[in-house]
Amino acid sequence: MPSPRTEQALARLADLSPRKIVAELDRYIVGQADAKKAVAIALRNRWRRQRAPEGIRDEIAPNNIILIGPTGVGKTEIARRLAKLAGAPFVKVEASKFTEVGYVGRDVEGMVRDLVESAVEMVRSEREAEVEDLAHDRVDERLLDLLLPPPAAEPTAPAADDPQRVFVAGPDGQVAEEQARARERHERTREKLRQLLRDGQLEHREVEVEVAQHGPAIDALSQSGAPEGMQNFAEMFSELLPKRTKKRTVPVSEARRILLDQEFDKLINLDDVTADAMERAESMGIVFLDEIDKIAGGAGDRGGPDVSREGVQRDLLPIVEGSNVQTKYGMVKTDHVLFVAAGAFHVSKPSDLIPELQGRFPIRVELKPLTEADFVRIMTEPEHALTKQYAALVAAEGAALSFTDDGIAEIARIAARLNARMENIGARRLHTVMTTLLESVLYELPERGTAPEVIDGATVRARLAAIAEDEDLRKYIL
């Protein structure tokens, strides 16, 4: 049975019918209705499996999917948005990574370890959100202690010429009176500092904090260029060594970040996070396996790199069909991880994969190339459309950027024509066209003032006509 927290994560899927999932994907991705429908059904089946009788639940395998289509039509975005919508651990892997060094490529099981790391990060973020207010309160108290240390328990006797000196009968009464006055002054000062801290007026004040210190050997093993698996080994090795700390003098803004991490470590049960993350990775994880066509060799070619490609397919097979993978957190079962593969399949085709691997991807969906009308929709309909992104960049300088309907139509026409005459890179062509179109505006924006900029059809033609018509310039710029 899933844990209560995993049940809560799965319960979020209860209100997401396939039709609602497609509607949510429509907010960010234009077209590709067949692909959206396929992934929506696959996602809903995750929830349906958990509601099936316990005896048959483990026998229900996920419907892995192959998305077939040229680059830039939305394959990666569909998988990424689907995982975000489901609140599921997600990892994107390029299949070509496994063949970079010939047959001895990247460890195929590494994608499962990456999925578990993604799940741990996701669950930890959820736990941090639950205790965030308490952690911030504790950090404020620790910062106040650093800015204004508490008074000594036994203050020294007041000087003879101190005007605040209080004379009471007996030495004990005098000490008690002085301690009370010192505590009162300290509390008043602390309250003033607390208000200044909340108002952000002490961010540049420097304080001394203790931070964890790693040895040079651990740092060398955990570098990004180290062999795969060394980072996990470095973390496990560091846990065996005694904890060492050193004092650093940092601004309050940085000290708050350091202390907040320390408070989260105290408030969050890491064993609970790990157990929940591994369960969520097993029952809800999504692996997006991109460029799978790069490991599919042609049926007639059996020499050279095809041996390596078929070897990678056979390495992938047990992971996709379900196996146990060792991670630093323990064994993880991949039986119910959803695998979404994608590839252009220009040279090869899905049937060039080995039969065993083909059988593990029963759902195949072909995505359609984008048309000029699709480009118009891409620039206007999605919630974070490209035109809105550039308008936000210009608004950061205090100016306004707007596009007329004929300006958007002209951009779409040029992008579609360039894709037809050159390499078809789908919607990514809009990025190259927009960057070239707005280059002078973005360059001159800080000095040109806040006058509004309107992009209409005539402006687009004037700025891009020379480049779009020149064969040599078009190759290198657009």
Residue, then its C-alpha position, 0 to 999 in steps of 0.5 A: m500500500p502507498s504511504p499516506r503522502t504518496e496517496q495524497a500525491l496520487a489523489r491530485l490525479a483524481d480530478l484530472s480526467p484525460r479531457k482536463i489533462v489535454a485542456e491543461l496541455d493546450r495552455y502551453i502546447v499548440g496542436q498535437a491532439d493525438a499525442k496529448k490524448a495518448v499521454a493523458i490516458a497514460l497519466r490517468n492510468r497511474w491513478r486507475r492502477q492504484r484504485a484497482p484490486e490489490g491482487i491485480r494492481d502489480e500486474i498492470a504495466p504502464n503503457n510506455i509511449i514513443l512520440i515520433g516527429p521532427t524536432g521542434v514540434g513539442k515532444t519534450e514539452i509534452a512530457r515535461r508539462l505532463a510531469k509538472l501537471a502530475g507532480a511526478p518525478f521527471v528526468k530527461v535523458e538523451a539516448s545518444k549519451f549511452t553511445e558517446v564512448g562506443y559500447v562502453g557508454r554512459d551507465v544506462e542505470g544512471m537515468v533511474r538514479d537521476l529519477v530518484e534524485s529528482a524525487v528526493e528533491m521534489v519531496r524535500s521541497e514539499r517538506e520545506a514548504e510545510v515548515e517554511d514559516l517555522a524555519h524562517d522564525r528560527v533563522d530570525e532568532r539565530l540572526l538576532d543572537l549573532l547581531l546582538p549576543p545575549p548579556a553575560a549571566e554574571p555582569t561585572a560590577p558597575a563603575a563608580d562614575d556610572p550615572q546608571r549605577v544603582f545602590v541597593a542594600g547588600p551586594d546581592g541586591q545590587v547584582a540582581e538589579e543590574q542583571a534585570r536592567a541589563r536584560e531589559r536593555h537587551e530586550r529593547t535593543r533586540e526588538k529594534l533590531r528585529q524590526l530592522l531585520r524584517d524591514g531588510q535594513l540589516e542585509h549588508r551587516e556582517v555576522e560570523v556563522e559556522v559552515a560545514q567544511h569538506g576535505p579536498a578529496i571529497d571536493a575532487l570526487s564531487q566535481s561535475g567532471a568526475p566519473e559517473g557514480m563518484q558523486n554518490f560515492a563522495e556523499m556516502f564517504s563524507e557521511l562516514l567522516p566526522k563533521r567539521t565546521k569553520k567560521r565565516t564572516v558573511p553578510v546577513s543576506e548570505a547568513r540567512r541562506i546558510l542558517l535556513d539550510q541548517e534549520f531545514d536539516k533539523l526540521i525535516n526527517l531525511d529518512d522519511v523524505t528518502a522513503d517517500a521519494m523512492e516510493r513516488a519514483e517507483s509508482m509515479g516516476i516519468v523518464f523521457l528518453d529522447e533521441i531514441d532513433k539514434i540507437a535504432g540501426g537500419a536493418g541492412d547495416r550490421g557493422g560499425p556503430d550498429v553493434s554499439r546501438e544494439g548493445v545500448q538497446r539491450d541494456l535499456l531493455p531490462i530497465v524498461e521492462g522492470s528491474n531492480v536498480q541499486t541507488k545510494y538510497g537503496m534498491v528501486k523497482t522500475d516496473h511501474v515507471l512510465f517511459v516516454a521515448a521520442g525521436a525524429f526517425h528520419v533515417s531509421k524507423p521504430s521497427d528498426l529497434i530490437p523486437e523486445l524493446q519495441g514490445r515495451f513501447p506499445i503506444r506509438v504516436e506520430l506528431k505532425p510538422l508545424t504549419e504557418a497557421d500553427f506558428v501564428r497560434i504558437m505566438t498568440e495562444p499559449e500562456h507563455a507565448l514567445t511574444k509575451q516573453y519578449a514583451a516582458l523582457v522589454a518591460a523590464e527596461g520600462a518600455a512597451l513592446s506589442f505585435t500587430d496581427d499582420g506582424i505576427a502573420e509575417i513572422a510566421r510566414i518567414a519562419a515557415r518558409l525558412n523551415a521549408r527551404m532549410e532544415n526544418i527545426g519546427a517552432r525553434r525557428l521562431h526563436t531565431v527569427m524573433t532574435t534577429l528581428l528584435e536585435s537592434v531594439l534589445y541592444e539600444l533599449p537602455e539608451r532609447g528611452t521608454a517609447p513604445e515599440v510596435i512590430d507590424g508587417a512592414t517592420v518585419r519585412a524591412r528588418l528581415a527581407a535582406i537576410a531572408e532572401d540572401e542564401d549565404l546570410r540565411k544559412y548562418i543567421l536564420 
